[in-house]
Amino acid sequence: MRKMSWKESFKKYAKKQKPDEACGLLAIIKGKETFWPCKNLAEGKFEFFILDPDDWAECEDTGEVIGVIHSHPIGPANPSDTDRAACEHLGFPYYIYSIEHDHWEKLEPVGWKAPSLIGRKFIWGKYDCWSIISDWYLETKNIKLMQWKRPKTIKAHIQNPEFEKALPIGGFIKQSDHKNLKVGDVLLFQSVTGNNDHVAVYIGDMMILNHSIRSLSCRELFDLKYQQALKGVYRYAT
């Protein structure tokens, strides 16, 4: 009996995962290209995916990863900006399968960047509240901030946020004065979870650059809601 190709294996797997996006890895295992299924850890699994790092590690222990595979349950296989960003972040070719159109597209990492700091879709570990600050510093001040390894999931981050430890390590000094803000100050907020798990950057004129979960990155007024949630002001030590 003929053994299924990795594309055939993934197509079968993806149809079982509908309406969620299916994801996995393409790996060389025992000399053959093989589809390695991975759990999708995203909260909105029907519109994007987050590969389980434990599944990735297990695959690396078994063979050599050469690509990332995921499905579009509805619509064409054309890569979205989210796909392009994640492809660049992971550094592997992306193979996208449209279940609706039974069609494949391949996407290569070529140095693509989101055209703007505004309007980005939230991707944990790539386009999140720390990423928008890091990219703002690079674009406006030509300063490359320290990148820190995110917890496995957003939920894990919320349960044990690390900003109060990571910001000083990354060159930021906590300010005792919360009123005289300066452009570039990183603002630490307490979210609805009750934990200090969110940050934004002050950009002047009572405005912040912010990227919250389930929202597009945007400029927002540093209004009473944010002022009451403010738990720390951190200034970069130039």
DRENFIKE-666141 format. One record per residue (C-alpha): residue in one letter; x negated, y, z negated. Coordinates in steps of 0.001 Angstrom, whole numbers, plus 500000, padded with zeros to 6 digits. Layout:
DRENFIKE-666141
AXYZ...
This chain:
DRENFIKE-666141
M500000500000500000R498702503439500948K497839505591497978M499488509016497835S497345512042498619W496938514718495949K499426516922497825E502010514164497900S501450513467494197F501920517118493337K505050517497495463K506649514582493638Y505615516020490268A506777519561491135K510256518421492112K510625516746488709Q509701520007486959K512324522126488735P513532524767488019D510235525442486199E506945526072487950A504756522973487947C501020523332487557G497869521292487473L494333520969488733L492655519602491822A489647517591490756I487091515193492153I487551511990490159K485679508836491130G484769510417494441K488309511357495456E490404514532495410T492987513960492680F495919515928491288W495677516320487507P498974517469485926C498857520133483209K501504521422480842N502914524859481604L502677526922478405A504378530046479772E507523531237478034G509235531969481360K508233528741483075F510689529309485904E508751532350487184F505089531817486273F502731529401484580I499932529182482027L497756526082482227D497237524211478982P493524524626478101D493480521210476433D494652519551479668W491994521508481580A489280520365479149E490408516746479466C490252517028483243E486730518469483077D485688515551480882T487008513156483519G485895514785486767E484991518071488448V487648520782488800I487728522318492288G491094524067492386V494334525093490693I497735523940491938H501178525298491189S504640525397492677H507126528068493674P510470526342493039I512344529074494916G511101531215497787P508010531022499984A504532529909498987N503130533389499596P500904534386496644S502269537099494375D500085539725492716T500376537586489603D498944534631491530R496136536787492937A495235538111489492A495217534653487926C493174533235490836E490512535889490273H490651535310486514L490108531553486785G487690531710489714F489045528699491600P491004528334494846Y494761528322494353Y497009525876496169I500627527027496123Y503488524769497152S506958526054498002I509524523408497130E512269525284498979H510313525546502244D508098522457501861H505093524618502680W501576525125501296E499408528228501022K495787528442499888L494412531441498037E490699532072497443P489124534315494768V487708537242496747G487389540000494128W491006541186494327K492067543743491707A495469545130490858P495825548417492759S496828550344489653L496816550231485879I500545550935486070G503131548315486966R501165545186486198K503034542053485242F502058540601481867I499692537628482126W498272536428478827G494479536556478973K494336538515482232Y496846541372482166D497827541923478542C497597544706475971W493834544360475547S493184544020479285I494867547356480035I492626549064477464S489505547361478773D490330548279482385W491190551873481420Y487801552267479741L486016550833482770E487903553014485263T487901556293483332K484685556131481280N482629553477483098I482367551579479812K482606547789479861L484192546663476630M483619543333474960Q485910540579476183W487198538194473561K488482534683473989R492224534665473534P494000532020471478K495616529261473463T499069530862473497I500696534208472763K502472532532469848A499127531528468331H497900535117468706I501004536532467009Q500608534122464096N496954535049463624P496119538356465350E492428539190465580F492367542873466542E491341544118463094K488252541885463290A487574542170467022L487773545965467373P484854546750464993I482795543972466582G483528545538469979G482160548933468996F485255550664467598I485272552470464252K488463552608462196Q489642556163461530S491189557308458255D493004560146460038H495998558975462091K497115562447463153N494224563990465100L494122561479467929K491557561684470719V491778560383474265G490521556796474262D491556555978470706V492869552428470413L496099552288468436L496953549164466455F500654548502465983Q502768546242463836S505268544508466095V508709543148465297T506969539970464095G505634541908461100N502020541329462158N499464543797463539D499338542060466901H499609544801469525V497327547572470795A497561550479473225V495230553310474233Y495916557009473642I495563558973476896G496418562484475652D499461564780475534M501236562391473151M501124559592475747I499831556032475495L498952553457478123N500727550306477028H501329546732478175S503844544778476134I504985541192476523R507787540819479088S507139544355480364L505149545996483127S502172548113482110C503174551756481822R502627555167480287E504863555793477302L505519558634474916F503868558161471539D507221558761469917L508577558192466424K509053554465467062Y505357554001467803Q504245556414465101Q506115554412462467A504640551146463752L501068552521463795K498774550605461436G495323551673462590V493392554068464819Y490069552905466240R487590555178468045Y484849553949470330A481391554720468945T479616556386471888
